[in-house]
Amino acid sequence: MNSQKQPRVAIFGGGSWPTALAKIVMHNVDSINWYMRRQDQIDQFKVQGRNPDYLTGTKFDVSRINFTSDINAVVRDSDVLIMAVPSPFLKLHLKKMHRSLKRKIIVSAIKGMVPEENMIVTDYLHLKYEVPMDQLGIIAGPCHAEEVALERLSYLTIGCTDINRAATLAKLFETPYVKTTTSDDIIGLEYSSVMKNIYAIASGICYGLKYGDNFQSVLISNAIQEIERFTNATNPLRRDIAHSAYLGDLLVTSYSKFSRNRQFGTMIGRGYSVKTAQLEMEMVAEGYYGTKCIHEFNERFRVNLPIVDAVYNIIYGFHSPTLEIQDLAGKLR
């Protein structure tokens, strides 16, 4: 990135989170490139001046947006790529791409792992597409897209192994209603961002089973301990687990009415099958995929993760939510 001129910034994705990120970034650059898979969505966006499917109350100056459904064109014409597509579809999008990513700065806003590969997104981009680690960043922290749309005060942490680059990237996301901090704990932040979705599912299951606030507080207290144990095992580093990028993100995802993972879990707790709950969800619950990835990845590290194991048993092993949570309750302190 040349500090003397604005970088050419691209947003990847057509959902609520990429829409919120576009709103943020457009505070700081004159124009953006925006890749969406569906041409019909782009066509309606141009006419209506808003995303026709997500955050529909948020208006955009479409004269400042270069829309495209061609992933190679957006990579060619951009310096900074902000990827916010759901993790299950990342490989599908990237398979269409035949341009090199080696000289691009890529910021992952994907709070999930690459299914089947069981890899966090930055590792996947580094190993499969040879993007240098110091050119990879992530967005972490408690920041629901719906509240960004309403311009409610939010906080983001920008992670990169190059802390100076993290600071430069953070300027893209600073607005009167978004405050930013930086971190070089890119691995810990990514794993925490994945795991908090699993605990939000657990929280929703317990809510659906009519467990109260007292139990929920114990559940989430144990959840942050699991995150700390796992991040310490996978990437030993001095970190403040009480920082908003870890604990704050866990809390908002576990308790907020905007949390799709909590919503998914609540449906399971109320007796929906996993398949039925997925069909009724309008958006992807990243925690469904993250649960399997973390459970399988943890076979290497053997970290004690009883809440992750309980969620895995319920949504992949089809165990009774009632019996599984009863068993889990005896393991919490």
N, C-alpha and C positions, 0 to 999 in steps of 0.2 A: 504494500500500500504506500502510495506516494503521499506524504503528509501535506504537500503543497497543493493538492487538488483532491476533489471528492472522488472516492472510489466508486466504481460501478458496482452497485449492490443488486443481488438477485434474491428473491424469495421463492422457495420451492414448496408448493402445496396449496390446496384450495380450501382447507378447513378453517375452523375458528382460530386456532393458534397462529398459523401463518397470516391470517387476516389481521390479527392483533399485532403481530410483529411488523407487518407492512405499515400499519397506522403509526407505530412507534418510529420506525426508521424514516418515514416520510417527514418527520419533524426535522431531520438532520441532513437530508440530501435533496437535491432538486428533483430527481426522478429515480425510479427503480425499474428493474426488470422483474417480471413475475411469471413463473412457470406454473401452469395448471395443466393437469392431464386432459381435462374435458374441454373441448372447444365450445360446446354449448354454454358452459358456465362462463367462459370468457366473453362470449357474445352477449349474454344477458348482463354481465358485469358492466360492459362498456355502455350499454343502453341505460341501465338503471343507476349507474354511479355507485353501486354497492355490490357486495357479494350476494348473489341471489339465494344462497343456501345457508350461510353462516354469518352471525353478527349482522343481521340484515338492517339494523338501525344505524350502522356506521357508514357514513358517506365518505367518498373518496373523490379527489380531483383526478379523473381518469386520464386527463391530458398529460399527467406526470408519470403515468404507468405504461410501460411497454410490455404488453401481455404476449405470451406465446405458449403453445402446446408442444413446441419443439425443444426438447431438453438439450440437444446439441447447440442450438442457437443461443440459448440462455447461458450456457457454459462459455461459449465463444465470446460473448459480448459482456461478460461480467468479471470483476476482480474478486469480489467477496460473495460467496454462495452461502445463504442461510437456509439450511435444510430443515423443513418442518413437516415432512410427510410422515404418516404413521409407520412405525418400524417394520410391520409385516410387509409393507409394500416398497421399502427402500430398494431392495435388490431388483425388483421388477422395473422400477424407474431407471436405475443405473444400467441395467442390461441394454437399454435403448441407446446408451451413450457410447460414442466412440471417439470422443475428444479427451485429451489428457487432462487430469486434474492436478498434476504435479506442481504447477505454478500458481494454483488458486489458493486463496485463503477460504477455508470452509468452517462455518460455524454450525454445529449441530444443535438444533432446538428439539431434537427427538428424545423424549424421555423414555426410551425403551432400548432393547437389545435386538440384534439382527437374528431372527428365529432361524433355527437349524444350525447356524454358525455358532450360536451361544457367545456372541462377541458384542462388546459395546461398540457404538458407532464409530468412534475415533479409531479404535483398534482395527476395525473392518476397513475403513478408508485408508489407513496407514499401510496395512498389510496387503490388501487386494488392489489398491489403486496407487500405492507408493507416494502418498501425500506425506511430506515431512511432518513430524509431530509438532514442530513449532509453527506450522501453518494451520493447525487444527485447533478450533476453539469450541466451547460448549456454552449454552445458556442454562443456568440453574436458578433455583430459588422459587419462592411462593408467588406465583403470578398467573392467576386464571385469566384466560382470554376475555371472558365476560366482563371482568372488572376493568381491564385495560380499555375495553370499548366504552365503558362508562367514565373513564378517566379517573378512577379511584386510585389513590396512592399505592404504588406497588414497588417491589424491590427485586432486582435481578443481580445475579453474580455471573460474571463472565470469566470462564476458566480457560487457561492456555499455559503450556509449559514455559512459554516465553512471556513473562509477566509484563514486559513493556508492550508487547503486542496485545495482551489482554486489555491493558489500559487504553490503547488506541481503539480497539474494537468496542470497548465500553462506551465510547463517545457516540457511537451509532445508536445507542439505546437509551441515552439520557434525555428525558423530557421533563416538563414541570410535574408530571405525575408518575414518572418512573425514575427511581434512584438506582445507581449501579455501584457494585464493588467488584474487585478482581481476586482471582485465586490461581495458584499454579497446581492445585490438586485436581487435575482434570479427571484422573481415574476414579478417585474417591467421590467426586461430585457426580460423575456419570452413574456409578453403581448406586449411589444414594438416590438419584433421580429415578432409577429403575425400581428400586426396592420400595420406595414410598408408595408406589402404585399397588404393590402387593398388599401392603398393610392397610391401604384404603379399602381394598376388597375385603380384607378381614374385618375391618371396622364396619363396613356395610353389612356383612353377613351377621355380625353380632347385633347390629341394630335391627335387622330383619327378624332375628330370633328374640327380640325384645330384651336384650341385655341393656342395662342402664348406664348412666354417665360414670358411675363409680368403676364399673368393669372396663369401660372404654378408656378411662385414664390409665388404668393398669396395663391394658393392652398396648397403648401407644408408648408408655414408659418402657415397656419391654421391647417394643419395635425399634426405638432409637438405639437401644443397647445392641440389638441384632445388627443394625446398620454399622455401628461402631466396630463390632467384632469382625464383621465381614470385610469392611474396608481396610481394617488393620491387617487382616490376613492376606488380602489380595494386593495391597499397596501400602506397606508400612511407612507411615509418614505422620509427622506431627500435625494434627488438625483439631479444630475446635468443633466438635460434633453438635454443640449448641448453637452454632452459627445458623442464620436464617436459611442458607442454601441447603442445609441438612435438616435440622429440626423444624424450621419454619415451613419448608416445603412438605415435610411429613404431616405436620399439623393441618395445614390448609387442605391437603388432598384427602386426609382422613375425615375431616369434619365438614367441609364446605358443601353446600347444596349444589354447587357447580361441578363437583367432582364426579366424572363419569365412572371412575373405578369404584367409588363408594356406592353409586347408584347400581352398578352391576352386582356388587356384593349384596346389597340390600335385597335385590330381586332373588338372588340365590337363597338368602336367609329366609325369605318369605315363601319358598317352595318352588320357585321357577327352576326348570332344568337349565343347565348351562347353555344349551342350544337355543332355548326359548328366550332366555335373557339376552343373548347376543343378537337375536333377530329383532327384538324390541328396542335395542339400543340404536340411536341414530348415529352415534360416533363410536370409534374404536376404543375399547377399554384396554389400554396398553398393558395393564397389570396381568391380564389373562396370558399374554405371551411372555411377559417378564417372569411370571411364576415358574414356568417350565424351564426357561433359560437359566435362572438363578439356581433352581433346584438341581438341574443337571450339571451346571458349572461347579456347584459346591461339592460334587462328588470328588473333586480333586483336592479341595481344601478341608472338608469335613468340619466346617464351622457349625456350632450349635445354633440352629435357626428354627426353633419349634413353631413359630407363627408361619413362616414360609412353608414349612412342611405340612402344616394343617391346611393351608389354602390349597397347596398342591394336591393333597389327598381328596379335598372336596371337589375341586373343579377338573382334575384329571383322573383321579382314582374313583370318583363318584361315591365317596364316603358320605354318610349322613352328616349334614352340617350340624345338627343337634348333638350327635355323639362326638363328632370331631372337636367341636368347641368345648364340650364338657371335658374331654380329655386334655385339651390345651389349657383350660382354666387351672388344672392341677399343676401345671408346669410354670405358671407365671408367679412372679413375686412383686 
